[in-house]
Amino acid sequence: MTRRDRTHARPHPRAVVVVGATSGIGLATARRLSAHGDQLVLVARDEQRLQEVAASLPGPAVVAPADLGTGEGVAEALAACAAAYGRVDAVVTTAQTMAYGSVEQVPEEVLASVVDVGVHGTARLAREALPRFREQGGGQLVVVGSLLAEISVPGMGAYCAAKWGQLALVRALQLETRRQRGVHVSLVVPGAVDTPIYHQAATYAGSPGSAPPPVVGPDAVARAIERCLQRPRRTVQVGPANRVVRAGFRYLPGPYAVLVGPLVRRIALRGPTTPDHAGNVLAARPEAEAERGGWTPWGALRDGHGRARWRRR
C-alpha cells in the first residue's frame, strides 16, 4: 500500500460487493477500494480467476462466483458479504458483455445474453440489495453504465439496448428509493475506457472492436465510483467527450445520422478481418482478463513491445 493509499484508508471499513471484479473497471475498483481499507466480496463468473484477484489484493476479500445474466449465485454473493462482514454497505456492478454487428447479424442468444447482463442482472442485484439496505438502515447501489446508454450507434445495437434498458431501470430505482433514508442508487457513466472489453466482445461485423478516442483509464472510473461511495450522487460522468457526443445525438440528429455510420466503420471497427465469434458473451474467458486493454488515450492499440498502432494488423 502506498503512502497516498494509507492516507485515504478509512477507520471503519465498508463491506462492498464488487461485481465484475476480475477485469477492467471492476478490477480497478476492487484494487482501489481494497487499498483504501474496504472489505470486499468479489463477484464474477470464473472462480479460479476470482481467487487470483483476491490473493493479489492488500485487504480482505471473499470470492463469490455468480452470473448476472442467469442470476445464478447472485443471492449467495450478497449473503456471503453479510456472513463475512456482518452487513452489506454497498454493491458496485461493473459487469457487462458486448457484441458488435447489426441487429440482424447478431444471433438472438447473443443479443439476449448481452441485454440480460445489463438489464436483468442489474434488477437481480437491486432485488437482493435494496431490502438488505433498508433492514440495516442504509446502503448504496452503484451501477456503471455507459455513454452508449444515451446515444445509439450502428453495429452496436445489442450493447446500446442493454445500456439504454439499464439506464431506464436505474432511473426508476432512483425514484423508487428517493424517500428511503440512507438508501442510495448512483449511476457512473463512462465513455470509452482502456479495458479488455473490446478484445473480449463478440463480433459479427467482420472485424474486432476498437476503443474510440478519447479513451480514459479504468482507474478514472474507479475513482468516480469511490467518490459516489463517499458522497452519494445521482449521476457521475467520466470522459471528456461525453457531453459533446450526447449533445450531437440529441440536438443535431440529421448530421449525427450522416456521420455516425462512417465513423463507426473507420474508428470502432477498424481492425483486420475476423470470423464471427461469441467472445465472452456466452462463457467467461478468464485468460483474456486484465485491468487494461492496451489502448492509448487517442485510441491506438499498443503491441507487445509497447508501440502504439492506430490500426490492428
Order of alpha helices (4+ residues) and beta strands (2+ residues): alpha-beta-alpha-beta-alpha-beta-alpha-beta-beta-alpha-alpha-beta-alpha-beta-beta-alpha-beta-beta-alpha-beta-alpha-alpha-beta-beta
